[in-house]
């Protein structure tokens, strides 16, 4: 029988009681984690969000309460009132914060029952993610999930405190706004009161936070929801949270300094980890040259080495043709990995193919020879040059990719990460921060047949490259910067364009004409005419950051009600069809 709570009120959470509380009368409430009957005495592990306390129903102490406790089962919700007592000798649980005490129960109330759940919070390891997401309300009861969300809360609290102390104002921006091209597809919301017109959910508060700077608010921040209709993976969701910042009268160094200080405070306060500052820095060009990707993991070595000049006249036609046609030939030395099997090499070849590589050449370095299908194509002079460039020693396994620069860098850059895992070079308890700077302002979109912004169209070009904007646009560097942690981009930002003429010039380079610019960004262009200060900012991916702090591979583990890879919430059944009447109100028809 379900009982009312009545006048009973909780005095403590389940992780709060210690030996100093022995003799106190307390009231605990929570879920039955486990029930055990030991020769008439019933033991229950009572769980709430803070932890577990053992409660005891003894027939000799209170027969009526003991009889009532015989009915309770896992995940029932109960309230108990009793006396804190020390556990008997030999029954102490050192692995439990409350392991030295237990509650001898005088009063029990059955607040609610539970059907047999599809899985128990302490027995979930073999449960599929689909089952977990379908029953997320149960999955969130798991201690690991509770830990994640407490850490998420503490992280948000710490960030807010830091920014408040440093003169930032927490200001809100609209959720219903207009569609602007910012890289991904917008989520659109039809307007009932403006038939045929649509709002867009913001991909970021970019334009509005810049308007705050024009308005003179100087330092803005927001922990804000953003929306992007894009293909999903472990570190992407259609709705995500970012820590958004914007500052006036600053340069890159100012923003980097305050961001480093915030990370230092966050990791110290939430994890007790001391972060080394200043963070390492690489330009985009340096990152691509050494590591092949713009978010390298610096917890290990394995640099990429260009051998293009060495092999341009080699007899190995694949390498020579690429080298002479403006492509890139690079190698990576997996030190001491000569024992990799042919299957392992084939698996790595297939992995590199995911990133466009048409093949993965390899050389095993033995004492007196090279074992490889390509070794015979190199002269002794070329072998010596390769040996020196790649520090090739007996026992090493060297991989090569030859292709256009983008494919060579991307394939070997990701192969580098895969090799580091296979070679056990990754230190999971280490946090290695890095700034990547001086990104290209533009890149060429082969499908659209035009230049597009690498970050977004409001990023300022570097002053010394302005002369190249009309003649060599792909050589123009931007005042953009990314913060990378352990090979994951956790934040990105830039100094913004604050002059209308310069903004229009960048729009022109992006093939955005005056009419289109005015239609899509007219309010920003107008604002830039009224004394816009120099300004810049940065946005952190809060979900990614918290996931890394929790040691989770997927951001779904730190988002309370995430979507699947098909952008669906299988618990709530979203997205779903709506009624014909709702569609008619919006002037829409179902296909």
C-alpha positions in Angstrom: 0.0 0.0 0.0 1.4 3.4 -1.0 1.6 5.7 2.0 1.6 9.5 2.2 4.7 11.3 3.3 2.7 13.1 6.0 4.7 15.1 8.5 7.9 13.0 7.9 10.8 15.2 6.6 14.2 14.1 5.5 17.1 15.1 7.8 20.1 13.9 5.8 21.1 12.7 2.4 22.3 9.1 2.2 26.0 9.9 1.9 26.1 12.3 4.9 26.1 10.2 8.0 29.4 9.1 9.7 30.5 7.7 13.1 30.1 11.1 14.7 26.3 10.8 14.1 26.0 7.6 16.1 23.0 7.9 18.5 21.2 10.5 16.4 17.7 9.9 15.2 17.5 10.6 11.5 15.1 10.4 8.5 16.3 9.2 5.2 14.4 8.9 1.9 15.4 7.3 -1.4 15.3 4.2 -3.6 16.0 0.6 -2.6 19.2 -0.3 -4.3 19.4 -3.8 -2.9 17.5 -5.9 -0.3 19.1 -8.8 1.6 17.4 -11.1 4.2 20.1 -12.5 6.6 18.4 -15.0 8.9 15.4 -12.8 9.6 17.3 -9.5 9.8 16.6 -7.5 6.6 19.3 -5.2 5.2 18.5 -2.5 2.6 21.0 -0.3 0.7 19.1 2.9 0.5 20.2 5.2 -2.4 19.7 8.8 -3.3 21.7 11.2 -5.5 24.5 11.5 -2.9 25.2 7.9 -2.2 24.1 4.8 -0.2 23.4 4.1 3.5 22.6 0.7 4.9 19.3 0.5 6.8 18.4 -2.4 9.0 15.0 -4.0 9.9 15.5 -6.2 13.0 12.5 -8.3 14.1 13.6 -8.1 17.7 13.9 -4.3 17.6 10.6 -3.6 15.9 8.5 -6.6 14.7 5.8 -4.6 12.9 8.3 -2.6 10.8 10.3 -5.7 10.0 7.2 -7.5 8.7 6.4 -4.4 6.6 9.9 -4.4 5.2 9.4 -7.9 3.9 7.4 -6.6 1.0 9.9 -4.0 -0.4 11.8 -4.7 -3.6 14.5 -3.0 -5.8 13.8 0.6 -6.9 10.8 1.0 -4.5 10.8 4.5 -2.9 10.8 4.5 0.9 11.3 6.7 3.9 12.8 5.5 7.1 13.2 6.9 10.5 15.7 5.4 12.9 18.8 5.6 15.0 22.4 5.8 13.7 24.3 2.8 15.0 27.9 1.6 14.5 28.2 -1.5 12.2 29.1 -4.7 14.1 32.7 -5.8 14.1 33.7 -7.4 10.9 30.8 -5.7 9.0 32.5 -2.4 8.2 32.6 -1.5 4.4 35.7 0.6 3.8 34.6 1.2 0.2 31.5 3.1 1.2 31.5 6.6 2.7 28.9 5.5 5.2 30.4 2.1 5.6 31.0 2.4 9.4 27.4 3.0 10.3 23.9 1.8 9.6 20.4 2.9 10.5 18.3 0.8 12.9 14.8 1.5 11.6 11.9 2.4 13.9 9.5 3.7 11.2 9.0 2.8 7.5 6.8 4.4 4.9 6.3 2.9 1.4 6.2 6.0 -0.8 5.9 4.2 -4.1 6.4 0.9 -5.8 8.4 0.0 -8.9 7.7 -2.5 -11.7 10.7 -4.7 -12.4 13.0 -2.4 -14.4 14.6 -3.4 -17.7 18.0 -2.9 -15.9 19.1 -1.9 -12.4 21.3 1.1 -11.8 24.2 -1.1 -10.5 23.8 -3.8 -13.1 23.8 -1.9 -16.4 27.1 -2.8 -18.0 25.7 -5.1 -20.7 22.7 -2.9 -21.5 22.7 -1.4 -25.0 22.7 2.4 -25.4 19.3 2.2 -27.2 17.7 0.5 -24.1 19.4 3.1 -21.9 18.1 6.0 -23.9 14.6 4.6 -24.1 14.6 4.4 -20.3 16.7 7.5 -19.6 14.8 8.2 -16.4 16.3 5.0 -15.1 19.7 5.4 -16.7 20.1 8.7 -14.9 19.8 7.0 -11.6 23.2 5.3 -12.1 25.9 6.6 -9.8 28.2 7.3 -12.8 25.5 9.5 -14.4 24.8 11.3 -11.2 28.5 12.0 -10.9 28.6 13.3 -14.4 25.7 15.7 -13.9 27.0 16.9 -10.5 30.3 17.6 -12.2 28.4 19.4 -15.0 26.6 21.6 -12.5 29.8 22.3 -10.6 31.5 23.3 -13.9 28.8 25.7 -14.9 28.8 27.2 -11.4 32.6 27.6 -11.4 32.5 29.2 -14.9 29.8 31.6 -13.9 31.6 32.6 -10.8 34.8 33.2 -12.7 33.2 35.3 -15.4 31.1 37.3 -12.9 34.3 38.1 -10.9 36.0 39.3 -14.1 33.5 41.9 -15.1 31.3 39.9 -17.5 27.5 40.4 -17.7 25.3 37.3 -18.3 23.0 38.5 -21.0 20.4 36.5 -23.0 20.0 36.5 -26.8 17.0 35.4 -28.9 16.1 31.7 -29.5 13.8 32.6 -32.4 15.7 34.6 -34.9 16.3 34.8 -38.7 18.2 32.3 -40.8 21.8 33.3 -41.6 24.4 31.1 -43.3 26.8 30.0 -40.5 28.1 26.7 -41.8 25.4 24.1 -41.0 21.7 23.8 -41.8 19.3 25.8 -39.6 16.4 24.3 -37.7 13.4 26.3 -39.0 10.3 27.3 -37.0 7.2 28.4 -39.0 5.4 31.5 -37.8 1.7 31.3 -37.3 1.2 35.1 -37.2 3.4 35.6 -40.2 2.2 33.0 -42.7 4.9 31.7 -45.0 7.7 33.1 -42.8 10.1 31.2 -40.6 12.2 31.7 -37.6 15.5 29.9 -37.3 16.9 28.4 -34.1 20.4 29.9 -33.5 23.5 28.0 -34.5 25.3 30.4 -32.1 24.5 33.8 -30.7 27.3 35.3 -32.9 25.6 38.4 -34.4 23.7 39.3 -31.2 26.8 39.1 -29.0 28.6 41.4 -31.4 25.7 43.8 -31.2 26.1 43.8 -27.4 29.7 45.0 -28.0 28.4 47.8 -30.4 25.9 48.7 -27.6 28.8 49.2 -25.2 28.3 46.3 -22.8 32.0 45.5 -23.0 32.0 42.0 -21.6 29.2 39.5 -22.2 28.8 35.8 -21.5 26.0 33.2 -21.7 25.8 29.5 -21.1 23.4 28.9 -24.0 21.7 26.3 -26.1 22.6 26.2 -29.8 21.1 24.2 -32.7 22.5 22.8 -35.8 20.9 20.4 -38.3 23.9 18.3 -39.2 24.9 14.6 -39.2 25.7 13.4 -35.7 28.5 11.5 -34.1 29.8 10.9 -30.6 30.7 14.6 -30.0 27.8 16.2 -31.9 24.2 16.7 -31.0 21.4 18.7 -32.8 21.1 20.8 -29.7 24.2 21.5 -27.6 25.4 24.0 -25.0 28.2 26.4 -25.3 29.9 28.9 -23.0 29.7 32.1 -25.1 32.0 35.1 -24.5 32.6 38.4 -26.2 34.9 41.3 -25.1 35.5 44.8 -26.4 38.8 46.7 -26.7 40.9 43.5 -26.8 43.3 41.5 -28.9 44.0 37.8 -29.2 46.4 37.9 -26.2 43.7 39.3 -23.9 41.1 36.6 -24.8 43.7 33.8 -24.5 44.8 35.0 -21.1 41.3 35.1 -19.6 40.4 31.8 -21.2 43.5 30.1 -19.8 42.8 31.6 -16.3 39.2 30.2 -16.6 40.4 26.7 -17.5 43.0 26.8 -14.7 40.3 27.7 -12.1 37.8 25.2 -13.5 40.1 22.2 -13.5 41.5 23.1 -10.1 38.1 23.7 -8.4 36.1 20.8 -10.0 38.8 18.2 -10.5 41.6 19.2 -8.2 43.9 19.2 -11.3 46.7 21.8 -11.7 46.8 23.0 -15.3 50.1 24.2 -16.7 50.1 27.8 -18.1 50.7 29.4 -20.5 49.3 26.8 -22.9 51.4 25.6 -25.8 50.8 27.3 -29.2 51.0 26.2 -32.8 50.0 28.1 -35.9 47.6 26.3 -38.2 50.5 25.8 -40.7 52.7 24.3 -38.0 49.9 22.0 -36.8 49.2 20.7 -40.3 52.9 20.3 -41.1 53.8 18.3 -37.9 50.5 16.6 -37.1 48.3 16.7 -40.2 45.2 18.0 -38.4 44.3 21.3 -36.8 43.6 19.8 -33.4 46.6 17.7 -32.6 47.0 15.7 -29.4 50.3 16.7 -27.8 50.3 14.0 -25.1 52.5 11.9 -27.3 55.0 12.4 -30.2 54.7 10.5 -33.5 55.2 13.6 -35.7 54.5 13.5 -39.5 57.5 14.0 -41.7 57.4 15.3 -45.2 59.6 13.3 -47.6 58.3 14.8 -50.8 61.6 16.2 -51.9 63.4 12.9 -51.1 61.1 10.8 -53.3 60.3 13.1 -56.2 62.8 11.3 -58.4 62.4 7.8 -56.9 61.6 4.8 -59.1 58.4 4.3 -57.0 56.0 5.9 -59.5 53.2 6.5 -57.0 55.4 8.6 -54.8 57.3 10.4 -57.6 54.1 11.3 -59.5 52.5 12.8 -56.4 55.6 14.7 -55.5 56.1 16.1 -59.0 52.4 17.1 -59.3 52.3 19.4 -56.3 51.1 16.7 -53.9 52.5 15.7 -50.5 54.3 12.5 -49.4 54.6 12.1 -45.7 55.7 9.4 -43.3 55.1 8.5 -39.7 57.4 6.2 -37.7 55.7 3.8 -35.3 58.8 3.2 -33.2 59.3 -0.4 -32.2 56.2 -1.7 -33.9 57.9 -4.1 -36.4 55.8 -6.9 -34.9 52.6 -5.6 -36.3 50.9 -8.4 -38.2 49.8 -8.1 -41.8 46.2 -8.1 -40.6 46.9 -5.1 -38.3 48.6 -3.3 -41.2 45.6 -4.1 -43.5 43.2 -2.7 -40.8 45.2 0.5 -40.6 45.2 0.8 -44.4 41.4 0.5 -44.3 41.3 3.1 -41.5 43.4 5.5 -43.6 41.0 5.0 -46.5 38.2 6.4 -44.5 40.0 9.8 -44.8 40.5 9.5 -48.6 43.9 7.7 -48.7 44.1 5.4 -51.7 46.8 3.3 -50.1 49.1 3.1 -47.1 52.7 2.2 -47.9 54.8 0.7 -45.2 58.4 -0.3 -44.3 59.5 -2.7 -41.6 63.1 -1.8 -40.5 65.2 -4.9 -39.8 68.9 -5.0 -38.8 70.3 -5.4 -42.3 67.3 -4.8 -44.6 64.0 -3.2 -45.1 61.0 -5.5 -45.4 58.4 -3.8 -47.7 56.8 -4.2 -51.1 58.2 -0.7 -52.0 61.8 -1.0 -50.6 63.3 -2.1 -54.0 62.2 1.1 -55.6 64.6 3.4 -53.6 68.2 4.0 -54.3 70.7 3.7 -51.5 71.0 7.5 -51.4 67.2 7.8 -51.0 67.2 5.1 -48.4 69.8 7.0 -46.3 67.8 10.3 -46.7 64.5 8.6 -45.6 66.4 6.9 -42.7 67.7 10.3 -41.5 64.4 12.2 -42.0 62.3 9.6 -40.2 64.8 8.5 -37.6 64.4 4.9 -38.8 66.0 2.3 -36.6 65.8 -1.5 -36.4 62.5 -2.5 -35.0 60.5 0.4 -36.4 57.5 0.4 -38.7 57.1 3.4 -41.0 53.9 4.3 -42.8 53.5 6.6 -45.8 50.7 8.3 -47.6 51.1 10.1 -50.9 48.2 12.3 -52.2 47.0 15.8 -52.4 48.0 17.7 -49.2 44.5 17.6 -47.7 44.2 13.8 -48.0 47.8 13.1 -47.0 47.6 15.3 -43.9 44.1 14.1 -42.8 44.8 10.4 -43.3 48.1 10.4 -41.5 46.9 12.8 -38.8 44.1 10.4 -37.8 46.4 7.4 -38.3 48.7 9.1 -35.8 46.0 9.1 -33.1 45.1 5.5 -33.9 48.7 4.4 -33.6 49.1 6.2 -30.3 46.2 4.2 -28.8 47.6 0.9 -30.2 51.0 1.7 -28.8 49.6 2.8 -25.4 51.1 6.2 -25.7 47.9 8.1 -24.5 47.9 9.1 -20.8 44.3 9.3 -19.9 45.0 11.1 -16.6 46.8 14.0 -18.4 45.2 17.2 -19.7 47.2 18.8 -22.4 46.0 22.2 -23.6 47.0 23.9 -26.9 46.2 27.0 -28.8 46.0 26.7 -32.6 46.2 30.2 -34.3 46.4 31.9 -37.6 43.9 29.8 -39.5 43.2 30.5 -43.1 40.5 33.1 -43.5 38.9 31.2 -46.5 38.8 27.8 -48.1 37.5 26.8 -51.5 34.2 24.8 -51.7 34.4 22.5 -54.7 30.7 21.9 -54.7 29.6 25.5 -54.4 32.5 26.6 -56.7 33.3 29.6 -54.5 35.3 30.6 -51.4 33.7 30.0 -47.9 34.7 31.2 -44.5 36.8 28.6 -42.6 35.3 29.8 -39.3 32.5 32.4 -40.0 32.3 35.5 -42.2 32.7 37.9 -39.3 36.3 36.9 -38.5 38.9 39.6 -39.0 41.8 39.0 -41.5 45.4 39.6 -40.2 46.4 43.1 -41.0 49.6 42.1 -42.8 47.6 39.9 -45.2 44.9 42.4 -46.2 46.8 43.1 -49.5 46.3 39.4 -50.5 42.5 39.4 -50.1 41.9 40.3 -53.7 44.9 38.6 -55.3 45.5 35.5 -53.3 42.6 34.9 -50.9 43.6 31.4 -49.9 46.8 32.9 -48.5 45.0 35.3 -46.1 45.4 34.3 -42.5 42.7 35.1 -40.0 42.8 36.3 -36.4 41.1 33.1 -35.3 42.2 30.8 -32.6 41.0 27.4 -31.3 41.6 25.9 -27.8 42.4 22.2 -28.1 42.5 19.7 -25.2 43.9 16.2 -25.7 43.2 16.3 -29.4 39.7 17.7 -29.2 38.7 21.2 -30.1 36.9 22.5 -27.0 36.7 26.2 -28.0 37.1 28.5 -30.9 36.9 32.2 -31.5 38.4 35.2 -33.2 38.8 38.9 -33.3 35.8 40.2 -35.2 35.6 42.7 -38.1 34.3 46.0 -36.6 34.5 48.1 -39.7 31.6 48.0 -42.2 33.9 48.6 -45.2 36.1 45.6 -44.2 33.1 43.5 -43.6 31.7 44.2 -47.0 35.1 43.4 -48.5 35.1 40.0 -46.9 31.5 39.4 -48.0 32.7 40.2 -51.6 35.5 37.6 -51.3 32.8 35.1 -50.2 30.7 36.0 -53.3 28.1 37.6 -51.0 26.9 40.6 -53.0 25.6 43.9 -51.5 21.9 42.9 -51.9 22.4 39.5 -50.3 24.6 41.0 -47.5 22.0 43.6 -46.8 19.2 41.0 -46.8 20.9 38.6 -44.5 23.1 40.8 -42.4 21.8 44.3 -42.8 21.2 44.9 -39.1 24.9 44.0 -38.4 26.2 46.2 -41.2 24.1 49.1 -40.0 25.3 48.6 -36.4 28.9 48.7 -37.6 28.3 52.3 -38.8 27.6 53.6 -35.3 30.9 53.4 -33.5 31.6 49.7 -33.2 34.6 49.0 -30.9 37.3 46.5 -31.7 36.0 43.3 -30.2 36.5 39.5 -30.2 35.3 36.4 -28.4 35.4 32.7 -27.9 32.8 29.9 -27.5 33.5 26.8 -25.6 31.7 23.5 -26.3 30.4 22.9 -22.8 29.2 19.4 -23.5 32.6 18.3 -24.9 34.5 20.0 -22.1 32.4 18.3 -19.4 32.6 14.9 -21.1 36.4 15.1 -21.1 36.4 16.1 -17.5 34.2 13.1 -16.7 36.4 10.8 -18.8 33.6 10.0 -21.2 34.1 9.4 -24.9 30.6 10.5 -25.9 28.8 13.8 -25.0 25.6 11.8 -24.7 26.9 10.7 -21.3 26.8 14.3 -20.0 23.6 15.5 -21.7 20.5 14.5 -19.7 18.2 13.7 -22.6 20.3 13.4 -25.7 19.3 12.5 -29.3 20.4 9.4 -31.2 22.6 9.5 -34.3 19.3 9.9 -36.2 18.5 13.0 -34.2 15.6 11.3 -32.4 14.7 11.2 -28.7 13.4 7.6 -28.5 12.2 8.1 -24.9 9.8 11.0 -25.8 9.2 9.9 -29.4 10.5 13.1 -30.9 10.4 14.2 -33.7 6.8 13.2 -34.2 4.0 14.0 -36.6 1.5 16.7 -35.7 -2.2 17.1 -36.4 -3.6 18.4 -39.6 -5.2 21.2 -37.6 -1.8 22.3 -36.3 -0.3 22.3 -39.8 -3.3 24.3 -41.1 -2.8 27.0 -38.5 0.8 27.4 -39.8 -0.2 27.3 -43.5 1.6 24.1 -44.0 0.8 20.7 -45.5 2.4 17.3 -44.8 4.1 15.7 -47.8 
